[in-house]
Amino acid sequence: MKISIIGGTGNMGRGLALRWARAGHDVIVGSRDEASAAGAAKRLNAKADLSTISGMGNVEAAAAAELVVLTVPYSNHRSILAMIRPHLHNKILIDTTAPLNPSKARTVKLPAEGSAGKAAQELLGDEIYTVSAFQTVAAAHLYDLDHTMDCDVLVCGNDPDARDVVVGLAADAGVRAWHGGRIDNAIVAEALTSALIFINHRYKIDGAGIRIVGEPGLVRDTDKPEN
């Protein structure tokens, strides 16, 4: 796939870019500053010994991609979404945002909509397939290509087929992902982010994560509504 990562010069964006490029995807790193994006892409290509990562401005990156990933701080969440919205029609948007207060990141503080993912879906509308994912994975671990990802992520969105795509992309990044239900359930992973940051601090863990236990059986009847 051709994947654009908006805010891709940050820690989460760089880690996903490396792992997806190594898995064979064409990755575009987006940034407010095109020169910064190009420089980041050059460094990422060198780190992964590849040439399939390129850099563009955020708007151009969103327009050029088949699938778009949002990896920006919560403070920029709404403004960036409004900026790229015209270029997302009928595309999947993976929203990795956790609504953290930088000065109190260890305490859960969710927006009025319930979660950043839910807010994104309401802003973008049903013709854009918003999927919330990757809030419970440590960005530094993604960036370290020698690190085995020993954690799970929840994938929440209203369209099961879009979630399937994201579950597959998580696997390409070395991460086990689970369907977590509709976008309303994104509140779970987003709230967990603050708890995991607290655990990291309290127990001196380098990137705490979650694991879903139990062996999957037969998948339920997908014709039934997911209410």
C-alpha positions in Angstrom: 0.0 0.0 0.0 0.9 3.7 -0.3 0.7 4.9 3.3 1.0 8.5 4.4 1.9 9.3 8.0 0.7 12.8 9.0 3.0 14.1 11.7 5.4 11.4 10.6 8.6 13.1 11.9 7.5 12.4 15.5 8.4 9.3 17.5 5.3 7.2 16.6 5.3 8.2 13.0 9.0 7.3 12.5 8.6 3.9 14.1 5.6 3.0 12.0 7.2 4.3 8.8 10.3 2.2 9.4 8.4 -1.0 10.0 5.9 -0.6 7.2 8.6 0.3 4.7 10.6 -2.8 5.7 7.4 -4.9 5.2 7.2 -3.6 1.6 4.8 -0.7 1.7 5.6 2.7 0.1 5.5 5.2 3.0 5.2 9.0 2.8 6.3 11.0 5.9 4.1 14.1 6.2 5.1 17.2 8.1 4.0 20.9 8.3 7.4 21.6 6.8 8.2 19.8 3.5 11.9 20.1 4.0 11.7 18.6 7.5 9.7 15.7 6.0 12.2 15.1 3.2 15.1 15.1 5.8 13.3 12.7 8.0 12.6 10.4 5.1 16.2 10.4 4.1 17.3 9.4 7.6 14.7 6.7 7.8 15.7 5.2 4.5 19.3 5.1 5.6 18.4 3.5 8.9 16.4 0.7 7.2 18.6 0.5 4.1 15.6 1.3 1.9 14.6 3.9 -0.7 10.8 3.6 -0.4 10.2 6.3 2.2 9.5 9.8 0.9 8.6 13.1 2.5 5.9 15.7 1.7 3.9 18.4 3.3 0.9 17.1 5.3 -1.8 18.1 2.7 0.2 16.7 -0.2 0.9 13.5 1.7 -2.8 13.0 2.5 -3.8 13.5 -1.1 -1.1 11.1 -2.4 -1.9 8.1 -0.2 -4.3 5.1 -0.3 -4.4 5.1 3.5 -3.6 7.9 5.9 -2.2 7.6 9.5 -2.5 10.5 12.0 0.4 10.7 14.5 0.2 14.2 15.9 -0.1 15.6 19.4 -3.6 15.9 20.7 -3.3 19.7 20.7 -3.0 19.6 16.9 -5.6 16.9 16.4 -8.6 18.8 15.3 -6.8 21.4 13.2 -4.8 18.8 11.2 -7.9 16.7 10.6 -9.7 19.8 9.2 -6.8 20.5 7.0 -6.5 17.1 5.4 -10.2 16.2 5.4 -10.8 17.1 1.7 -8.2 14.5 0.7 -9.6 11.6 2.8 -12.7 10.7 0.9 -13.4 7.0 0.9 -10.0 6.3 2.6 -9.1 4.7 5.8 -7.7 7.1 8.5 -5.8 5.4 11.3 -5.9 7.7 14.3 -3.2 6.9 16.9 -4.0 9.9 19.0 -4.3 9.7 22.8 -5.7 12.9 24.4 -2.9 13.5 26.8 -2.4 16.6 28.9 1.5 17.0 28.7 1.7 18.3 32.2 -0.5 15.5 33.6 0.0 12.6 31.2 -0.4 10.0 33.9 -4.0 11.0 34.5 -6.8 10.2 32.1 -8.5 13.2 30.6 -10.9 12.4 27.7 -12.6 14.9 25.4 -16.3 15.6 25.5 -16.9 13.2 22.6 -15.6 10.4 24.7 -12.3 9.8 22.8 -10.1 11.4 20.2 -11.1 8.6 17.8 -14.8 9.3 18.3 -14.2 13.0 17.8 -12.3 12.3 14.5 -15.1 10.2 13.2 -17.7 12.8 14.0 -15.6 15.5 12.4 -14.8 13.5 9.2 -18.1 11.8 8.6 -19.1 8.3 7.4 -17.4 8.6 4.0 -14.1 8.4 5.7 -13.3 5.2 7.6 -11.8 6.3 10.9 -10.0 3.5 12.8 -8.4 4.1 16.2 -5.3 2.1 17.0 -1.7 1.9 18.3 -2.3 3.9 21.6 -0.9 1.1 23.7 2.4 0.5 21.9 5.6 2.3 22.9 6.9 4.5 20.0 10.5 3.8 21.0 10.0 0.1 20.6 8.6 0.6 17.1 11.6 2.7 16.1 14.0 0.0 17.3 13.9 -2.5 14.4 15.7 -5.1 16.6 13.0 -5.0 19.3 10.4 -7.8 19.3 7.0 -6.2 19.8 5.7 -8.1 22.8 2.4 -6.2 23.2 -1.1 -6.0 21.7 -3.2 -3.2 20.4 -6.9 -2.6 20.1 -8.4 -1.6 16.8 -11.7 0.3 17.0 -13.8 1.6 14.1 -17.3 1.4 12.7 -16.4 -0.5 9.6 -15.2 -4.1 10.1 -13.4 -4.3 6.8 -11.4 -1.1 7.6 -10.5 -2.7 10.9 -9.3 -5.8 9.1 -6.9 -3.7 7.0 -5.5 -2.1 10.2 -5.1 -5.4 11.9 -3.1 -6.6 8.9 -0.9 -3.5 9.0 -0.3 -4.0 12.7 1.0 -7.5 11.9 3.2 -6.0 9.2 4.7 -3.8 12.0 5.3 -6.8 14.2 2.4 -6.0 16.5 -0.6 -8.3 17.3 -3.9 -6.5 17.0 -7.4 -7.3 18.0 -10.8 -6.0 16.8 -12.0 -3.9 19.6 -15.4 -2.9 18.3 -16.9 0.3 17.1 -15.2 3.7 17.3 -17.0 4.4 20.6 -14.7 1.8 22.2 -11.6 3.8 21.4 -12.1 5.3 24.8 -10.6 2.1 26.3 -7.2 2.2 24.6 -6.9 6.0 24.9 -7.6 5.9 28.6 -5.1 3.0 28.9 -2.4 5.2 27.6 -2.3 7.3 30.7 -2.4 4.2 32.9 0.5 2.7 31.0 2.5 6.0 31.4 1.8 5.8 35.1 3.0 2.2 35.2 6.2 3.1 33.3 6.9 5.8 35.9 5.9 3.8 39.0 7.7 0.5 38.1 10.5 1.9 35.9 9.4 -0.1 32.9 10.7 0.8 29.5 7.4 0.9 27.5 4.7 -1.1 29.3 2.1 -2.6 27.1 -1.0 -4.9 27.3 -1.7 -8.5 26.2 -5.0 -10.1 25.4 -5.1 -13.6 26.9 -7.1 -16.6 25.6 -7.1 -18.6 22.4 -9.4 -17.3 19.7 -12.1 -19.7 18.5 -14.4 -19.4 15.5 -15.1 -15.8 14.3 -18.7 -14.8 15.1 -21.3 -14.3 12.3 -20.2 -11.1 10.7 -23.7 -10.5 9.3 -25.0 -9.6 12.8 -24.8 -5.9 13.8 -22.0 -4.9 16.2 -24.1 -3.1 18.8 
